Amino acid sequence: MVIIVIVAGLAFTRFSGRDDGVRLGQDVARRIRERRAAAIQLNALTAATQLEQFVQPPVRIDFADAETTRSLRLEGRDANHDGYEDTSGLALTHFAPPASAGATGTWVYAYQGSAFRLPSGWRVAASASDLSPIPQIPLGVPVTAISFTRDGTVADLPPATGTTDPNRQTPFPAVYLTNGREAHAVAVHAAGLVEFWHWDPSSSTWKGYGDRTVNAGS
């Protein structure tokens, strides 16, 4: 009976840890999707007029800076454009135009809600060596931050060699999470689409949606 209880306890701990990893990856994917939606909404609300012609920078989220992973406060009325909601007085995320026409302005972020937190033993892998001994997804370049343009596309794609082949995929940023034994990855493709992957050590493959698999190094 004691042996059965111990074995059951070990199995529960293993599966519980695996569930923690899945929830962690899903949380990252959710926050990235929210930030992409915010980028589209913000840019639509503060588009430049023909006279202003300013440039809006990408909207960013950085999992190495927990504060930036909180939701952006967007909703509210700011009739006098002072950056604060008229009724509650809460700060709103808003755009600060540049001093000269045609220059790039800045986003003044106002956050709300909880920040991203890593469970004990887990880390965001900022490089291939940080992810080791688990290999990265082919073409999936480790990053901690993602930026989105006004139309929701990725602003900071990894360098790629030129190709005219429409069937050839180019490198994409991916946020990797690992505890040294397990790993999950949130890939963000050029158009802004998010794809969730997990590492299967038994087959040495990365597995994605719909049983899609990728062999390490392929």
C-alpha positions in Angstrom: 0.0 0.0 0.0 2.8 2.4 0.9 4.6 1.7 -2.4 1.4 2.3 -4.4 0.8 5.6 -2.6 4.4 6.8 -3.3 4.2 5.8 -6.9 0.8 7.5 -7.3 2.3 10.6 -5.6 5.2 10.7 -8.0 2.9 10.3 -11.0 0.6 13.1 -9.8 3.6 15.4 -9.3 4.9 14.6 -12.8 1.5 15.2 -14.5 0.8 18.3 -12.3 4.1 19.8 -13.4 3.3 19.0 -17.0 -0.1 20.7 -16.6 1.7 23.8 -15.2 3.9 24.0 -18.3 0.9 23.8 -20.6 -0.9 26.5 -18.7 2.2 28.6 -18.7 2.5 28.4 -22.5 -1.2 29.1 -23.0 -0.9 32.2 -20.7 2.0 33.5 -22.9 0.0 32.9 -26.1 -3.0 34.7 -24.6 -1.0 37.7 -23.6 0.7 37.9 -27.0 -2.7 37.8 -28.8 -4.1 40.5 -26.5 -1.1 42.7 -27.2 -1.6 42.2 -31.0 -5.2 43.2 -30.7 -4.2 46.2 -28.6 -1.7 47.3 -31.3 -4.5 47.3 -34.0 -6.9 49.1 -31.7 -4.5 51.8 -30.6 -3.2 52.6 -34.0 -6.7 52.9 -35.4 -7.7 55.3 -32.6 -4.7 57.6 -33.1 -3.9 57.6 -36.8 -2.1 60.6 -38.1 -3.9 63.2 -40.2 -2.5 64.4 -43.5 -1.1 67.5 -41.7 0.6 65.6 -38.9 2.1 62.7 -40.8 3.7 61.3 -37.7 4.9 57.7 -37.4 3.6 55.3 -34.7 6.1 52.8 -33.3 5.3 49.2 -32.8 3.4 48.1 -29.7 5.6 45.8 -27.6 5.4 43.0 -25.0 8.5 41.7 -23.2 8.5 38.5 -21.1 11.8 39.5 -19.6 10.1 42.6 -18.1 7.0 41.3 -16.2 5.4 44.8 -16.0 5.0 44.9 -19.8 3.1 41.7 -19.8 0.1 43.2 -17.9 -2.9 44.1 -20.0 -2.9 47.6 -21.5 -5.7 50.0 -20.2 -7.3 51.2 -23.4 -11.0 51.8 -22.7 -12.3 55.2 -21.4 -13.0 58.7 -22.4 -10.2 61.3 -22.5 -11.8 64.4 -23.9 -9.0 66.8 -22.9 -6.2 64.4 -24.2 -4.3 64.5 -20.9 -3.7 60.7 -20.8 -6.2 60.1 -18.0 -9.8 58.8 -18.1 -12.2 61.6 -17.5 -14.4 59.9 -14.8 -12.1 57.5 -13.0 -8.9 59.5 -13.3 -7.0 56.3 -14.2 -4.1 56.5 -16.7 -4.9 55.4 -20.2 -2.5 54.0 -22.8 -2.0 56.8 -25.3 0.3 58.1 -28.0 2.6 61.0 -27.5 3.2 62.7 -30.9 6.7 63.7 -31.9 7.8 67.4 -31.8 8.3 67.5 -35.6 6.1 66.4 -38.5 7.1 63.0 -40.0 9.1 61.9 -36.9 8.3 58.8 -34.8 6.3 59.4 -31.6 6.1 57.2 -28.5 3.5 55.1 -26.7 2.8 55.9 -23.1 1.7 52.6 -21.6 -0.8 52.3 -18.8 -1.1 48.8 -17.4 -3.8 46.9 -15.5 -4.3 43.3 -14.3 -1.8 40.7 -13.3 1.7 40.3 -14.7 3.2 37.2 -16.2 4.8 35.0 -13.5 7.0 31.9 -14.0 6.5 28.9 -11.7 9.5 27.8 -9.6 12.2 26.2 -11.8 10.9 27.6 -15.1 12.5 30.2 -17.2 12.1 32.1 -20.5 14.9 30.9 -22.8 16.4 33.9 -24.4 18.8 31.9 -26.6 19.4 28.4 -27.9 22.0 27.9 -25.2 19.5 28.9 -22.6 17.1 26.3 -24.0 19.7 23.6 -24.1 19.7 20.6 -23.8 16.3 20.9 -25.6 16.8 21.9 -29.3 14.8 24.9 -30.7 12.1 24.5 -33.4 13.7 24.8 -36.9 13.4 28.4 -37.9 11.9 29.3 -34.5 14.4 32.0 -33.2 14.3 32.4 -29.4 13.2 35.9 -28.2 11.7 37.4 -25.1 9.9 40.3 -26.7 7.4 40.7 -29.6 6.4 43.9 -31.3 3.3 44.5 -33.5 2.7 47.0 -36.2 -0.6 49.0 -36.7 -2.0 46.1 -38.9 -1.0 43.4 -36.4 2.0 42.0 -38.2 5.3 41.3 -36.4 7.5 44.3 -36.5 10.8 42.6 -35.5 11.2 39.5 -37.6 14.5 37.6 -37.4 16.9 38.1 -40.3 16.3 35.8 -43.3 18.1 35.1 -46.5 16.2 36.4 -49.6 14.0 33.9 -51.4 11.4 34.0 -54.1 10.0 30.6 -53.3 6.5 31.1 -51.8 6.6 27.7 -50.3 9.8 28.3 -48.3 9.1 29.4 -44.7 11.3 32.2 -43.2 12.5 32.4 -39.6 10.0 33.6 -37.0 10.3 34.7 -33.4 9.3 32.2 -30.7 9.0 32.5 -26.9 10.4 29.4 -25.3 9.6 28.2 -21.8 11.6 25.5 -20.1 12.5 23.9 -16.8 15.4 22.0 -18.3 13.4 18.8 -18.9 10.2 20.1 -20.4 9.6 22.9 -22.9 6.8 24.8 -24.5 7.1 27.4 -27.3 4.8 30.1 -28.6 5.7 30.8 -32.2 4.5 34.1 -33.7 4.5 34.2 -37.5 4.9 37.2 -39.7 1.2 37.9 -40.1 0.8 37.9 -36.3 -0.7 34.4 -36.0 0.3 32.5 -32.8 1.1 28.8 -32.7 1.6 26.8 -29.5 4.2 23.9 -29.4 5.4 21.5 -26.8 8.5 19.3 -26.7 8.0 15.6 -26.6 11.2 14.0 -25.2 10.0 10.4 -25.9 10.1 11.1 -29.7 12.5 14.0 -29.7 10.0 16.1 -31.6 8.1 19.4 -31.2 4.4 18.9 -31.4 1.9 21.5 -32.4 -1.8 21.9 -33.1 -3.6 18.9 -34.7 -0.7 16.5 -34.0 1.6 18.5 -36.2 5.2 17.5 -35.5 8.6 18.8 -36.3 11.9 16.9 -35.8 14.6 18.9 -34.1 17.2 20.1 -36.5 15.0 19.3 -39.6 
